[in-house]
Amino acid sequence: MIAFRIPFNRVSLCGNELRYITEAATSGHIAGDGPFTRRCHEILERELGVRKALLTTSCTAALEMAALLVGTEPGDEVLVPSFTFVSTVNAFVLRGARPVFLDVRPDTLNLDETQLERHLTPHTKAIVVVHYAGVACEMDSILAIARRHGVAVVEDNAQGLFATYKGRPLGTIGAVAAQSFHETKNITCGEGGVLFVNDPGCIERAEIIREKGTNRQRFLRGQVEKYTWVDLGSSYLPSDILAAFLCAQLEVREDIQRRRRCIWELYRAGLHDWAAAHGVSLPVVPAECGQAYHMFYLLMPSRADRDALITHLRGRGIQATFHYVSLHLSEMGARFGGRRGQCPVAEDVENRLVRLPFYNTLGHTDQSQVIEAVREFY
């Protein structure tokens, strides 16, 4: 495995992670829903105004819970962007649904909301939006369409924690939302996620699904004498040791976001003129969107340019990488009718996108070297 001088991602300690892990390990409770889990829930619910936060083992797990909560069944259809991670789709396919792959907008690379109406059918169960790079989809239009047709909106907000759309935090707009705390995210515990439940009518069922289909939470609240199996579910609770690490990062969220904003803005300032001179596109953030500063990417003029830039940076000890391969062109996507030409924007950008190193402790000197190396490419 190549050791890069400047890696694409590097996990860093930002606060009391090690102290809290020790506290959790010596507390006598390291299973799920311990003291640190509750502290994480409290922070997220308070800061975002979400009705209910439930930590999960991953964003994938949160999406699987979302698929259950919106009532996904065999024969249903879900509308999803093709340019996304496989978990966005897998969660619903596991419940027997058929994904309908839609193209993305050429500016934000988010779901193209203008395509929704013509793909909605009586079988549509949900619209799953992905806030790419932590920049919001056009949620007003999407919600209006969903209301007219009586379908649920699920937010895959893996990359968008603390971002906003017209002042509203992402993850609090759809019926339910999934967040990621994977090691590549702004705030992390290595592997982890959270489900946000915004529909109060779904909160109790979400607790049941998360507790293996049992009403254990009602038992713990003294509402029933014993708990039993009452619904579908699985084991979605993370260890309180992971929650301890996460809690420490959430406590310094403002510092983390401030650092990442500085990194993003330095990339933008350092590469703006170079990009304009060479036909390279930089990320687009609409005025109504407060972004999460999750990543910085370049859209090169061609795949050949993309591949050559990655090789060029690699030769200087800098790790840059591409991103998603359009799901409708994957082996599984073809089983659901995916075909070339179906999502032309996604097919185009997947071949031209380069993500630059971006992590909380990326220093000014290293980042300046990345910018200089990119500018040397042409």
N, C-alpha and C positions, 0 to 999 in steps of 0.2 A: 504494500500500500504506500502510495506517495505521501511524503510528509511535506506539506506546503508551508512556506515561510509565513504567508498570510492565507489562512484557510477561509473557506466560504462561511463557515459558522464555528463559533467557539463558545461553549457554555461557561458562564462565569458566576461566581458567588457575588451577590449584590447586597447582602444584609446579614441576617441572623440564621442563615440556613443550617449551619452545622450545630449551632447551639440548640435550635428548635428540634433538630433530628435527635439529638441526645436527650432532650426533655421528653420527646415522644417515646423513645426507646426505653426510658427508665420509668415511665408513667404507669406501666402495667396495661396500657391499651394501645396496641399498634394495628388493630384491625380497622375496618372502615367506620366512618361516622364518630370518630373520637373528637377530642377537644380542638385539635387543629383544623379538622374538617369543618367543624361548626364556625370557627373563626374565619375561615375562607368564605363560607356561605354568607356570613354577616357582612364582610367587606364588600363582596360582589353585589349583594342585594342593596346595601346602603348606597354604594357609589353609583350604581347603574339604575337603581329604581326598579329592578326586576322583581316580579312577585315571588319567584322561588328559584333558588340556585341549588343544584344537586351535583356535587362532584362525581365524576366518573373515571374509569380507568383509562379512557382515551376519548378523543373527539369522535372516533368511529363508534364507540359505545354510546355516546350521547346521540348520535344520528340514528343508531338502531332503536334507541328508546323513542326518538321522535317519530320514526316510522310506525311504531306500535301505537303511540299516542294519537296520531291522526287517523288511525283505523285502517292502515294499509292491508289489503287482502289480495289474494290471487285474482288476476283479471283487471286490477286497477292499473292506471297509468300515472306516472309522475313526470313532470316537465323539468328537465335539468340542463344546465350548460354542459356542452361537451368538453370544454376546456376547464377541467377540474380534477381533483384527486379521486381515485376510485372509490373511496369510502362514501363519498356523496351519493353514489349510485348504489353501491353494494347494500347499504342499509335497507333500501326499499326493495331491491331484487330479492333479498333474503326473505321478505314477506310475500313474495309471489308477484310483485308489480313489474310492469314493463316500463323501462325508461324511454322517454321520448327526448332525444338529444337536440338541443337548440344551439344556434350559433351565438357568438358573443359580439359585443360592440367593438369597433376598431379603436375607440379612444380609451376606455377604462378596462377593456377585456372582461367586462361583466356580462351577465346574461342580457341579450338583446330583447328588451321588453316589448318591442314592436312585433315580435314574432309570436307572442303568447296567444293572442286571440285565435289565430288560424290553426293552432295545434291543440287547443282545448277541445275535449270531447266529453260525452256523458260518462266516460270511464276515468276521467282525470280526477285523481285524489288530492294531489298537492303540487304546488310550484315550489321547487327547491332553489333558492337563490344562494349564490356564492359571492361574497364580497371580496373580490380578487385584490390581493396586496393590501387588504385593509381599507379599501376605498368602496364606499357604499354603492349598491345597485340603485336604480331609479325606483325607489320604493313606493312613492305615491302612485305612480302608474300601475305598478305590479299589484299593490293592495287593492286598487279600484277594480282591476280586472278580476282578481280573485274573489272579491265580494260579489261582483255581478254574476259570477258562475258558481258561487258557493263552494270554492275549494280552499284548502288550507295553504298558508305560506309558511315554509320552514326556512330558517336562516342557517346556512352553513357559514358561520362567522369564525372559522378556524384562525384566520389571519387578522381579524379586525377588533380585538379587544380594546376598548376605550376609544374607538373611532365613533363618529357620529354622522347622522344624516339629518340635515335641517335642525340640528341641535339635539336630536334624539340618539341615545347610544345604540349602536348596532347590537343586535342580539335581543333587543327589547321591542322589536317592531312586529315580527311575525308571531304566530301562535306559540311556537317553540323555536329554540335556537341551540346550536351546538358550538362550543368553543374548544380550542386545543391548547394544551400546555406541553406539547411536545418540545424536545430540546431545541428545535429550530425556531421556536416562537419567542416573541418579546419577553414574555413571562412564562417560566417553565418549571416543571418538576421532573423532567426527563420523559416520562410517559404519563399523560393525564388529560382530562377534559372536564367539561361541565355542561350540564343541560340547563338552559334557562327556560322556565315555564311562565309564559305571559298570560295564558288563559287560565283564570282561577278554577274553572271547572275541570282542569286536567291535573291539578296539583296532587290530589290524593292518589290518582291512578299512576302518576309518575313515580311517586314514592313506592307503590306496590311493585311496579315493573322493575325498579332499581333494586328491590329487596327480594329478587328471585320469584316474584309473583305472589308474595305473602303480604299480609297486613301487619307486619311486624312494627311499623311505625305507630300504628294505632295502639298496639299493645304497649309500646314504650311510653305512650302518652296516657296510658291508663284508660283508654276508650273501650278495650275489649279485655277479657280475662286471659285469653291465650291467642296466639296468632296461628294462622293456617294458610294453606294455598288457596288463593282466590282468583288469580288471573295469570296470564302469561307473564314471563319475566326472566331475568337472568342475574348473574352476579356482576354488578356494575360498580360496586363500591371500591375505591382505591384505599390502600393502606394509609393510616394516619401518619406514617413516616413520610410518605410522598406529600401529604397535605401539609406537614410541617415545613418541608422545603418550599412548597408553593406559598404558604402563608408569609414566609420571610420575604419572598419576592413581591407579593402583593402589597406588603407594607411599604415598600420603596418604589411603588409603581410610578409615582410622579418623576422620580429621579431617572428611572429606566426610560420612560417616555421622553424626557428632556434630552437625554443622551442620544436616543435614536433619532429624534428630530434634528439634532445638530449634524449627525452623520448623513441623514437624507439630504439636508439642505446643502451640505458641503459637496456631495456628489452632484446635486443639481447645478450649483454655481460653477463647479469645476469642469463640468462636461457640457454645459448648455451651448456655448459657442461652437465647440468641436462637433457636437451632434448636428447642429444646424448646418454646418459647412459640409457634412459628409452624408446627409440623408438618413441620419439615425434618429429614431424617435425616443423620447424620454417619457416617464410615467405622466399620465394626465390625471389631475385631481380636480373635479368640478367644484365650483364655488360653494355649493351647498354641502359639500362633504368635508368633514374633519377627519383626516386619515389617521391610521394607526402607526405609520412609519415602520411598517413591517419589512419591506424590501425595497431595493432599488434595482431596476432592470433597464436594459437597452433593447430596442427593437432594431436590429441591424438590417441593412438593405436586402440581404439574401442569406440563405442557409450557408453558402460558402463563406460569406463574411463572418457569420456567427461562429462557425466551426474554427475558422482561422483566428478569430479574436480569442477564443477559449484556449487554443494552442499557444498563441502569442503570450497570453498571461501565464499560462502554465510554465512556459520557459523562463519566466521571471519569478517563479515560486509563488504565484498567486492563483488561488483556486476560484474560478468562476464556473457557472453551470447553467444548463438550460432548465426548462421546467416541464410542464405537463405534455404528454402525448395525447392528442384528442381521443376521447374515449370511444367515439362512434367508429373510429378506425382500428380499434383494438380487436383482438381475437374474440373477446366476449361481446364487445359492441356489435360486431358483425352478426352475432346470434339474434340480436334485437333489431336487425334491419339496417345497421349502420353501413354507409357507403361513402366512397370518396365524392366530394363535391357537395355533400349534404350541409356542411358547416364551413364555408370557404374562409371566413375570417379566422376561425380557430385553426384550420389547416395551415393557413399562412403564418400566423404568429408563432405557432409551435416550432416552426423551423427557423425563426429569426430572433427569438428571445434569449437574452443572456442576463443572468442574475449575478450581481457583483457581491463581493464579501460584505456581510452586514451582521454585526453582533454587538452586544452591549458594550464590550470593552475594546472595540476597534478604535485604536488611538489615531490622533491627527496625523502623526508621521506615517504610519502604515497606510492610512486611507489616502494620503497625498501621493504615496508611491503607487497605489492602485490607479488613481486618477492620471498620474503621469504616464503609466504604462499603457492605459487605454488611449490616451491622446497620441502616443507614439505609434499607434497601430496603423494609421493612414499617413 
